[in-house]
Amino acid sequence: MSLDKDLQSREIITKAVCGKGRKFSHVSHTVTPPFSPTSILGAWIINNQFESIQSGDGVEVVGTYDINIWYSYDRNTKTDVAKETVSYVEIVGLSYLDKKHKPTTAEVSAVATQEPNCVEASISSSGNSVIIRVEREFSVELIAETKVFVIVSPYGPSDFDDKHVDFDDGGDGDFEDLDADLLEDGLD
């Protein structure tokens, strides 16, 4: 598109996503109840709490959750619930990172796209503990200040209607397709 002499451009300083990542993982935990289990009646993960911090070219998600295991013991004649709080650190690599931004100046956010969930609970071969297999997934973003260049018309939006200019808003797609060369360096 060629710019009309009345059209001008402006620089807007805004915050934008400069890094993104996602990680799905399976982890195992061993819980030793007070009594040797005969069978597992149920296993739940609750109270997931976490925070995120920037770490190299990735994001560290640091958190805790509680494992609750309902089990029978004494040859299936009694039941109890074993509870244990587990700490974890998940390193989430960035599939997209705009190298023009300094990660140390970026804000970090993380979302549990799949809360930690018990997918399997089994009695260990020794018979005195329970092995819990957990799935979890986190999505992270780095957000930093950047400059965006926009076209400004003194005549308002109707000026673009007359010129039949199509603007593609990009839809709801991800930012992985963003051309980093078109972005200006972040503010220092």
Backbone torsions as a table, in degrees:
resi	resn	phi	psi	omega
1	MET	NA	131.4	175.4
2	SER	-94.0	138.3	-177.1
3	LEU	-82.7	132.7	173.3
4	ASP	-66.6	152.4	-176.9
5	LYS	-64.8	-22.4	178.5
6	ASP	-82.5	-17.0	-179.8
7	LEU	-82.7	141.5	179.9
8	GLN	-129.0	166.5	175.1
9	SER	-115.1	154.9	178.3
10	ARG	-132.9	154.8	173.0
11	GLU	-102.4	129.1	176.7
12	ILE	-115.6	129.2	175.9
13	ILE	-93.6	124.4	-175.8
14	THR	-147.1	170.3	173.2
15	LYS	-95.8	139.8	-178.9
16	ALA	-142.5	159.4	175.8
17	VAL	-71.9	121.5	179.2
18	CYS	-113.4	-1.3	177.0
19	GLY	-160.3	142.4	-179.7
20	LYS	-143.0	148.5	175.6
21	GLY	-160.0	163.5	-179.8
22	ARG	-150.6	141.3	178.3
23	LYS	-144.4	128.2	174.4
24	PHE	-107.7	136.3	-179.2
25	SER	-146.2	156.0	170.9
26	HIS	-112.8	133.9	174.8
27	VAL	-134.6	156.6	177.4
28	SER	-120.6	142.6	176.7
29	HIS	-128.5	147.3	176.0
30	THR	-112.6	124.8	179.4
31	VAL	-117.1	129.9	179.1
32	THR	-107.7	105.9	-179.7
33	PRO	-72.8	165.1	179.9
34	PRO	-63.4	-27.3	179.3
35	PHE	-121.2	145.8	178.4
36	SER	-65.3	122.4	-175.4
37	PRO	-72.9	143.0	172.4
38	THR	-92.7	-42.2	177.0
39	SER	-151.2	157.9	178.5
40	ILE	-97.6	125.2	-179.3
41	LEU	-99.6	-19.5	178.2
42	GLY	176.7	154.6	178.3
43	ALA	-146.7	130.9	-177.5
44	TRP	-134.6	149.6	173.0
45	ILE	-111.6	125.9	179.4
46	ILE	-135.7	169.2	174.0
47	ASN	59.0	44.2	176.5
48	ASN	-71.0	122.4	177.5
49	GLN	-132.6	136.8	-177.8
50	PHE	-154.3	163.1	171.0
51	GLU	-137.9	163.2	-176.9
52	SER	-126.7	145.3	177.2
53	ILE	-138.9	149.7	179.1
54	GLN	-73.7	138.5	-177.1
55	SER	-146.2	103.7	-178.4
56	GLY	60.5	-127.8	177.3
57	ASP	-96.8	25.4	179.6
58	GLY	-144.1	-167.9	179.8
59	VAL	-130.1	134.1	174.4
60	GLU	-95.7	125.6	173.2
61	VAL	-103.6	116.4	-176.2
62	VAL	-114.8	126.5	-177.1
63	GLY	-161.9	-174.4	177.7
64	THR	-141.4	155.8	168.3
65	TYR	-149.7	161.4	179.7
66	ASP	-101.4	135.3	173.9
67	ILE	-104.3	126.9	175.4
68	ASN	-118.3	125.5	-179.5
69	ILE	-122.5	119.7	174.4
70	TRP	-94.1	122.7	-175.0
71	TYR	-140.9	159.7	173.4
72	SER	-104.0	155.7	177.1
73	TYR	-148.1	179.3	-178.1
74	ASP	54.4	52.4	179.9
75	ARG	55.3	48.5	176.4
76	ASN	63.1	29.2	178.6
77	THR	-102.6	-14.9	-179.1
78	LYS	-139.7	157.6	177.0
79	THR	-129.6	159.6	177.7
80	ASP	-156.7	167.0	175.1
81	VAL	-119.6	122.7	175.2
82	ALA	-94.6	134.4	-179.0
83	LYS	-125.4	137.4	176.8
84	GLU	-148.8	136.8	175.7
85	THR	-95.0	130.1	-177.1
86	VAL	-115.6	135.3	173.8
87	SER	-97.6	149.0	178.3
88	TYR	-146.8	156.3	172.4
89	VAL	-132.7	122.0	179.6
90	GLU	-115.4	120.5	176.7
91	ILE	-91.2	117.5	-179.5
92	VAL	-106.4	112.8	176.9
93	GLY	-72.5	157.5	-178.6
94	LEU	-100.0	121.5	177.2
95	SER	-79.3	-20.9	176.1
96	TYR	-133.8	128.8	175.4
97	LEU	-146.5	119.9	176.2
98	ASP	-78.5	108.4	-175.4
99	LYS	-66.7	-12.0	179.9
100	LYS	-77.4	-11.0	179.2
101	HIS	-104.1	144.1	176.6
102	LYS	-85.1	116.8	-177.7
103	PRO	-58.2	-26.3	-178.6
104	THR	-68.4	-20.5	179.0
105	THR	-96.3	0.7	-176.3
106	ALA	-87.7	149.2	170.0
107	GLU	-83.0	144.9	-178.0
108	VAL	-115.7	135.8	174.2
109	SER	-136.4	147.6	178.1
110	ALA	-137.4	144.9	177.7
111	VAL	-131.5	135.2	174.3
112	ALA	-80.6	98.4	179.9
113	THR	-73.3	-22.0	168.3
114	GLN	-137.9	110.4	178.6
115	GLU	-58.9	147.7	177.2
116	PRO	-53.0	132.2	-173.5
117	ASN	-140.9	134.3	177.4
118	CYS	-76.2	121.6	178.9
119	VAL	-105.8	-14.7	177.9
120	GLU	-160.0	138.8	174.9
121	ALA	-135.0	126.4	-178.7
122	SER	-141.4	152.8	178.1
123	ILE	-78.4	134.6	-178.7
124	SER	-66.0	163.6	-179.2
125	SER	-63.1	-27.2	177.6
126	SER	-74.2	-20.9	177.0
127	GLY	84.9	0.0	-178.2
128	ASN	-111.4	1.8	178.8
129	SER	-140.5	170.0	-178.4
130	VAL	-121.2	132.5	177.3
131	ILE	-100.3	123.0	-178.1
132	ILE	-109.7	128.7	174.8
133	ARG	-105.3	126.6	-172.8
134	VAL	-120.8	137.6	171.2
135	GLU	-106.7	143.9	175.0
136	ARG	-155.8	154.6	179.2
137	GLU	-145.0	137.5	178.6
138	PHE	-127.3	144.3	173.2
139	SER	-118.4	132.6	-176.3
140	VAL	-127.2	155.4	176.2
141	GLU	-141.4	145.5	168.3
142	LEU	-108.1	130.6	-177.3
143	ILE	-122.3	128.5	-177.7
144	ALA	-140.4	165.3	177.2
145	GLU	-76.0	144.9	178.7
146	THR	-150.7	170.7	175.6
147	LYS	-107.4	138.0	176.6
148	VAL	-121.7	134.5	178.0
149	PHE	-99.8	130.9	-179.7
150	VAL	-127.6	155.1	176.9
151	ILE	-92.4	133.0	-178.2
152	VAL	-119.9	131.6	177.6
153	SER	-113.3	131.5	178.5
154	PRO	-69.4	-11.6	-177.4
155	TYR	-96.6	-1.7	-179.5
156	GLY	85.9	-172.6	-175.3
157	PRO	-65.6	-23.9	-178.3
158	SER	-64.3	-24.9	178.5
159	ASP	-61.3	-37.4	-179.9
160	PHE	-74.1	-31.6	178.0
161	ASP	-61.9	-38.7	-179.8
162	ASP	-67.6	-28.0	-175.8
163	LYS	-92.8	-3.0	179.3
164	HIS	54.0	48.3	178.6
165	VAL	-93.4	126.2	176.9
166	ASP	-95.5	125.7	175.8
167	PHE	-108.4	122.1	177.9
168	ASP	-92.6	119.5	-178.9
169	ASP	-81.7	-0.9	177.4
170	GLY	81.7	-4.2	179.7
171	GLY	65.8	-152.7	-179.3
172	ASP	-98.7	20.7	-176.9
173	GLY	-66.1	168.9	178.8
174	ASP	-78.6	172.0	-178.3
175	PHE	-89.5	1.7	-178.9
176	GLU	-62.0	-26.5	-178.3
177	ASP	-84.0	-0.3	-177.6
178	LEU	-69.0	132.8	178.0
179	ASP	-85.6	106.9	-176.1
180	ALA	-62.4	-25.1	179.6
181	ASP	-67.6	-20.1	179.8
182	LEU	-84.6	-11.9	-179.1
183	LEU	-90.3	142.9	177.1
184	GLU	-81.0	155.7	175.6
185	ASP	-56.5	145.2	176.4
186	GLY	-65.7	159.8	-179.6
187	LEU	-71.1	142.4	179.9
188	ASP	-83.3	NA	NA
